[in-house]
Amino acid sequence: MIGKVKKWLGIEGVKLELDIPDTLQRDGIMLYGKIRFSSLHAQTISSFKVVMIEKYARGRSEERLTDEYELGEITVEKIIEVPAEGTVEVPFQLPYRVTNSEMDEMQNRNIFSGALVKALKYYENVNSEFRVEAEAKVGGVALNPFDKKIIELV
């Protein structure tokens, strides 16, 4: 009985781990990585999804605003058999595109406007955080395995 509940909740089931670089080029177009699946029991994965997200925040205290932008997404529909107490690695390629705000464009134009925009961003507490999230669909479980990793764009 407890074994069935554990399986349904995904406990002792498939574990998902992202294997991606810690830094990427801001003007890059492709993220190359691997997803590592491991499990204590034999499981079948029907698909997985990988998404790159930018969390853009600005403002201070009560006036702080946060938006999230999807920079790239792939869904791979592929049957993957994970053996009991085994590991399977699946490579993937995630196309992404970082869009610049009007302030970023102004900052990149010349050195004088760049310094002004940098000071304004500091005053307004503007920052971006980038992360990659992955989730797999596993047959017979209610809670799908997932992982997320924060990356830096340079």
C-alpha positions in Angstrom: 0.0 0.0 0.0 2.7 2.5 1.0 4.7 1.5 -2.1 1.8 2.4 -4.4 1.4 5.8 -2.7 5.1 6.5 -3.0 5.1 5.6 -6.7 2.0 7.7 -7.3 3.6 10.7 -5.6 6.9 10.2 -7.4 8.8 9.4 -4.2 11.7 7.0 -5.0 10.7 7.5 -8.6 12.5 9.4 -11.4 14.9 12.1 -10.3 15.7 14.8 -12.9 19.0 16.8 -12.9 19.9 19.5 -15.4 23.5 19.5 -16.6 24.1 22.9 -18.2 26.8 25.5 -18.2 26.8 28.1 -15.4 27.3 31.0 -17.8 26.0 31.7 -21.3 26.6 34.5 -23.9 23.9 37.1 -23.8 24.0 37.3 -27.6 24.1 33.5 -28.0 21.4 31.6 -29.7 21.7 28.0 -28.4 22.0 26.3 -25.0 23.6 22.8 -25.2 22.9 20.6 -22.2 21.9 17.2 -20.8 19.2 16.0 -18.6 20.2 13.1 -16.3 17.3 10.8 -15.2 17.8 8.3 -12.4 15.4 6.1 -10.5 15.3 3.4 -7.9 12.5 1.6 -9.8 12.1 1.1 -13.6 10.0 4.0 -15.0 9.0 5.3 -18.4 9.2 9.0 -19.4 6.9 10.1 -22.2 8.2 13.6 -22.7 10.2 16.4 -21.2 10.2 20.2 -21.4 13.0 22.7 -21.0 12.4 26.4 -20.6 14.7 29.5 -20.2 13.2 32.3 -18.2 14.2 35.9 -17.4 13.0 37.3 -14.1 13.1 41.1 -14.5 12.6 43.1 -11.3 12.6 46.9 -10.7 11.6 49.3 -8.0 12.0 49.3 -4.2 10.0 47.9 -1.3 6.2 48.1 -1.9 6.6 49.5 -5.4 8.8 46.6 -6.5 7.5 45.1 -9.8 8.6 41.7 -11.2 7.9 40.2 -14.6 9.0 36.9 -16.1 9.8 36.5 -19.8 10.2 33.2 -21.6 13.4 33.3 -23.7 13.2 29.8 -25.2 11.3 26.6 -24.8 11.5 23.0 -26.2 9.3 20.0 -25.6 10.7 16.6 -26.6 8.1 13.9 -27.1 10.3 10.8 -26.7 9.8 7.5 -24.8 12.7 7.1 -22.4 13.1 4.0 -20.3 14.9 4.5 -17.0 16.1 1.2 -15.5 15.9 0.4 -11.8 18.8 1.9 -10.0 20.1 3.2 -13.3 20.9 6.5 -15.0 20.0 7.8 -18.4 21.4 11.0 -20.0 19.6 12.8 -22.8 21.3 15.7 -24.6 19.2 18.6 -25.7 19.5 21.9 -27.6 17.5 24.9 -26.4 17.3 27.9 -28.8 17.0 31.2 -26.9 16.8 34.9 -27.6 17.5 37.6 -25.0 15.6 40.8 -25.8 16.9 44.1 -24.7 14.8 46.8 -23.1 14.8 50.3 -24.4 17.1 51.2 -21.5 19.5 48.4 -22.5 19.5 49.6 -26.1 20.3 53.2 -24.9 23.1 51.9 -22.6 24.7 50.1 -25.6 24.6 53.1 -27.9 27.5 55.1 -26.5 29.6 55.6 -23.4 27.8 58.7 -22.2 24.3 57.4 -22.3 25.6 54.1 -21.0 26.9 55.7 -17.8 23.6 57.6 -17.3 21.5 54.4 -17.9 23.7 52.4 -15.5 23.2 55.0 -12.8 19.4 55.0 -13.4 19.3 51.2 -13.2 21.1 51.3 -9.9 18.8 54.0 -8.6 15.7 52.1 -9.7 17.1 48.8 -8.4 16.7 47.1 -11.8 18.1 43.5 -12.1 17.5 40.4 -14.1 17.9 36.8 -13.1 18.0 34.0 -15.6 17.1 30.4 -15.0 16.5 27.2 -16.9 13.7 24.8 -15.8 13.1 21.2 -16.9 10.1 19.0 -16.2 9.4 15.4 -17.3 6.2 13.6 -17.8 6.4 10.2 -16.1 3.6 7.6 -16.5 1.6 6.7 -13.4 2.7 9.6 -11.1 0.9 12.6 -9.9 3.9 14.9 -9.3 6.3 15.1 -12.2 10.0 15.4 -11.5 11.6 18.8 -12.2 14.8 20.8 -11.7 15.8 24.4 -12.1 19.2 26.0 -12.3 20.1 29.7 -12.2 22.5 30.8 -14.9 24.5 34.0 -15.6 24.4 35.7 -19.0 27.6 37.6 -19.8 
